[in-house]
Amino acid sequence: MFNKKLVSDINVQGKKVLVRVDFNVPIKDGKVADDTRIQAALPTINYLLDHGASVILCSHLGRPKDGPDLKYSMRPTAEYLSGLLDRPVAFSEEAVGPVAEAAAKALKPGEVLVLENTRFYKGETKNDAEMAKQLAALADIYVNDAFGSAHRAHASTEGVAKFLPAVAGFLMEEEIKYLGQAISEPKRPFVAILGGAKIVDKIGVIRNLLKKADLVLIGGGMANTFFKAQGYPVGDSLVDEEALETARELLQEGTNRLRLPVDVVIADRFDDNAERKVMEMGPVPDGWRIMDIGPETVLAFGKTLQNAGTIVWNGPMGVFEFPNFALGTFGVARAVAESEAVSIVGGGDSVSAINQSGLSDRITHISTGGGASLEMLEGLVLPGVAALQDK
């Protein structure tokens, strides 16, 4: 399934290796608030250090609008990484240009350098060849280990691979192995759970999964759009009006495979302290809105997941940021963890629910890439992977 050259397939001894990592992590008060993505990059970084390479790390962080913005600096990630590796980690205030070149040149085998945010440069998102060339000039080899950015054709994810021998890191291999297998050779029954607010972001995914999966369970805000497409009044619920026609088509395509909630939790306003009640799915009263799947749905989805062979879950079942409307998401998290199936969880809120429930060690694979995992589930080719050398 994964036919790209790996970092372990080449000689890195004495070489300068540019690694595209996904250090797009939450920073609070100048400190790393969640290190999941940094931890995920450690196997590749440690392998390179153990095999005598000098390691140059590059990543984006956030969405800086107009060039450099200290709020999005990579410096806190360099400091944090130094603690994890228990060795000094150098930091370059540039990602490309003379400062970065001098820092890379000074690097000895076994040393690590973190470059400043690649998105401080307009050329990054434009996949500018000049910027890619400047990045390539820092190193002898390029390793892409940033699955979370592999669906973007940017200078640091795709462009640079044209100028250096380019291979995959271990995280990239693991992500593609699990997600690829789920799509091409799943252990059956294959059950997909999709949540989140909008259908529009996931139309291609639902279409592809209706062909591949045995069942697709729908929750979250996107279920409201399906309810409205079925003709139910949904009160003040969030609805993707532009996707109603598509929802009708998907309901027809997935007659026996698409499952919607049988009951919901409704509230009289969008607030954690709103008045709330559970109702069997039917017309939602005016002035009320659907905020979560109900307890009967959690039980029904749980029964389905008990017998699954493969489970893929992306997106929360309700307004997960409000504790009173997070029960559906946590209920599904428990059911996924308790199942004997090969389980793959992706997307920020689903991963967060698994972590908050203390269940992460019972999930086969937790994906670090929201958009990238969705594109794989949609059956699309990821530019950052396509650019790497074949075995």
N, C-alpha and C positions, 0 to 999 in steps of 0.2 A: 504493500500500500504506500509506504513512505520510501520513495526511491531517490531521495536527495543525499548528497554526501554530507557526512557528519563531521564535526570538529575532531572526533576520534579517528577519522579516516585519513587525516593528513598529519604531516610532521610540523609541530609548532615550536620545537626547541629553538631558542634564540631569536624567535620571530616577534615582530610587533603585530599584535592582533587587535583589530578594531571590532568591538562587539556592540551590535545594536541591541540594547536591553529595553525592557518596558519598565522604566522607573517612574511612570506617571502615577504617583502615589499621593494620597491626601497629606498636605502639610498644614499643621496647626501651630501657630505661634513659633514659626521657624523650625519646627521639629516634625519628623515623620510620624504620622498618626496611625498608619496601617502599613505594615511591612510585607504583606503577602507577596506582592510582585517582586520585591527585592529578594526575599527568601527563595522565590522560584528560580531566580537567575543564578543562585550560588553554585549548583552542580557544574554548570559550564565555566563559571569564573574560576572555581577551585581546580577543575581539571586543567585549565590553561596554566594556572600558577604552578601546579604540581609538575607540569611538563615543560617548565622552563621558558614560558612565553612572557612578554611584557603585555599587559592588558590595558587597552584604551576603551572606556565605556562611553557610549553616547545614547541619549534618549530625549524624548520631548517630555514636557510636564505642563499640564493645563493647556489653555488656549490664549496665550499672550496675543493681544490685538495688534499693537504697533511697535514691533521690535522688542528690545530687552525690557523686562519688567522684573525687578528684584523679587517680587512676590512669587514668581515662577522660577526662581533660580534653582539649579541642580545642587548647589552647595550643601544644603541639609542632607541630601541623599548620599553625598560623598562622605560626610561626617558619620552618618549612620552606618554606612557600609564598612567604614574603618573599624567600628566596634564589632561588627559581625565577623569580619575576616581576622580581627586581632592583629592588624598591621596598618601602617600609615597608608592613606589613600590621597594622592595628590589631586588638586582641582585646577582646571584651566578656565579662566574667565571668558574664554572664547571657545566656540566649537570648531571653527575653521579660521585660518589666518595665522599671522606670525607668532602670536602668543601660544596658540594650540600646537603649532609646528615645533616651537622650541621645547615645550613641555613633553611632547611625544618623543622628540629626539633624545632628551635627557633620560628617558625611562629605561631602566635596566630590567633584565629578566627577573620575574618574581615581583615586579612592582606594578601598581595599579594607578591609573589616571582616569578621572571622570571629567568629561567635557561639559561645558555650559549647554543649556537647553537648545536643541537643534531648531526649535520653532521661534527662536529669537531672530531667525533669518528668513526673509521672504522666500528665498530659494528652496527651503525645505519642502513646503507643501506644494510648490510648483514643480517639484522633481527636477530642479535646475541642474543641468549637466555640469556647470562650472562649480557649484557647491559640492556636488557628488565627487568631482575630481579632487577638490581640496580636502575632503574627508579621506578619500583614498590615499592621498599623499602622506597621511600620518602613519600608515601601516603597510604591512606586507600581505596580510590576509584579512578577509572580512567574514565575520560570523553573525548571522541573524538569529537572535534568540528572543525576539520581541514578537511573540505570536499576537499579542493585543494590538499591534500596529501592522500586522502582515497584510491586512486587507487594504492598506493605503499604498499607493505608488508614490512615495516621497523620496527625497534625495538620500536620506539615511536608511531607507528600507528597501529601495529598489534600484535607485540610480547608481549608488556606490558599487553595487554588485557587477556593474559593467566594467569597472576599472581594476578590480582585485579578484583573486581566486575567492569564490564565495561559497560558504558551507553553512549548514544548520547547526544550532546549538541543541542541547539535550531537551530543553523545555519545548522548543519548537517541534522536535521529533515526537515528544510525548503527547502534546496537544493534537497533532495531526493524526497520530496513530489512533487515539481514542475516538476522536470525532469522526475521522475517516471510516473507521471500522463500524461505528454506530450507523453510518449512512450506507456503507457498501455491504457489510456482512454482519448485521446485528443478530445477537442471540434473541430469539423470539419467545413470546410476544414482545414487540418493540413498542413502547408507550412514550409519547412525547407530551410534555406539559408546557404550555405556553401561557404567559401572563404579561403584565405590563399594561401601559395605558393605551397604546395605539396599534390598530391593525395595520395601518399604512406601512409601518416599519417592518412588519413581519409577513406581508402578503406572500412574497416569494418563498419564505420559510414554510408557511402553512401549506402552500401548494405542493412544495417538494415533499414535505412530511406526509401529506395525504396519500402520496404515491408509495412512500417507503415504509411508513409506520403502520402498525395494526390499529392503534388508537391515538387520537390527538385530543388531549384534555385542555379545555380553554378556561382561564380564569382572569381575574384582574379587570381593568377598565375595558379591555378589548371585548370581553364577553358582553358588555352592555350594547355594543354595536351589533353583535349577532342577535341579541334579544330584540332590538328595535327592528332589525331586518326581518325578524319572524313576525313582526306586527304588534309586539307588546309596547304599551306606553311605558317609558322608563323614567318619568318625572324629571328631576334635575340632574340625572346621572350624566357622567362624562360620556359623550358619544362622538365617534369619528364620522361625522355626517358624510364626508366625501367618500367614505369606504362602504356605505350601505349597500350599494349595488354589488360590489365585490363580495361583501359578506353573504349576500343572497346566493351568489354563484358558488362560493366555498361551501355553504350549507348543502347545496345540491350535489356538488362533487363529493362531499364527505358524508353522504347520508348515513352510512352505518359506522363511520369511523370518527366523526367529530362529536365530542361530548361536551355539553355546556353544563354549568351549575344547575342543580335542581332546587336549591334554596339560596337566599342571599341575606346579607346584613345590610339594612338601610338606615340612613340617618337623616335628621331634619336640617342639617347644615354640614358644611365641609369643615369639621372641627373634631378634635379628639374627644371633647367633652359633650358632643352633640347627643341629643336623645337618639337611641338606636333600638331597632327591633329586627328580629329574624322573620323572614316571610318566605313561603314557598314561592318559587318563581311564577310570577303572573304580573298583571298590571301594577306598576309602582305608583303610589298615590302622588298627586301634585305636591310640589314643595319638598319631596323626599328624594334621596339619591342612593344608588347602590354603592357601598363602600368596601365590601368583602364578600367572599363566598361563605355560605352558611355551614353549620355543623353536619347536616345530612350530606352535603356535597363533599366535605372533608372525608366522611366515612366511605362514600361511594368511590371517590378517587383513590382512597387508601386501599379498598378491596381490590380495585383494578391493579394497583401497583404491587400488591402482594404477590400476584401471579406473573409479574413481568419478567422478561429475560434481559431486556435493555431498557433503561430509562434515561431520557434526556430532558432536563428541566431548564427553562430560561424565562425569567420574569415572575414578579410577585403576584399573589392571588387577590390582593386588595391594596388599600392605602396603607402600605406597610410601615410608613414613617409614623403613623399614629398607633400607639400600643393597643388601643381598643379595637382597631381594625386590622391587626396583624395576625389574628388567630388562625385565619385560613392559610396564610403563608407558612406559619410555624407548623400547622397540622400537616400540610403537604411535605414540609421539610422532614418531619418525623417519619412519615410514611415512606419517603424515598430512602431514608437512612435504614429503616427496619426491613426493607425489601432485600431479597437475596440477589437482585438483579445487578448487572453491570450498570453503575449509575454515573452520569456525567452532568454536572451542574455548572451553568455559565450565566453571566449577567450579574451586575453588582448587587442587586437586592436579593436575588436567590442565594448567592454566595454568602452574603451578609446574614441571611436567615439561618443558613446552615451553621455558620461560625457562631452566631449568637446562641443557637440551640446547643452548642457544644457537640455537634454531630459530625464535624468535618472528617474525623478519622474513619467514619463509616461510609464515606462516599468514595467510589472507585477513583474518580477523577474530577477535581475542581478546576474549571477552566479560568485562565487569567484574562481571556479576551472576550468582551461582550460582542462588539460588532463583528470581529473576525470569526467567532464561533457561529454567529448567526449566518454569516455569508457561507461558511462551510456547510451548515445545515441546509442552506438554500441550494447547495450544489455548485457554488461559484468557485472559480480559480482565484487564489490569493496572490496578488502581484509580488509580495515580499517572499513568497515561497517559490513561485515560478522562476524568479531571477537566480535562484541558487543552482549550483552545479549538480547534474545528475550523477548517480553512482556509476 
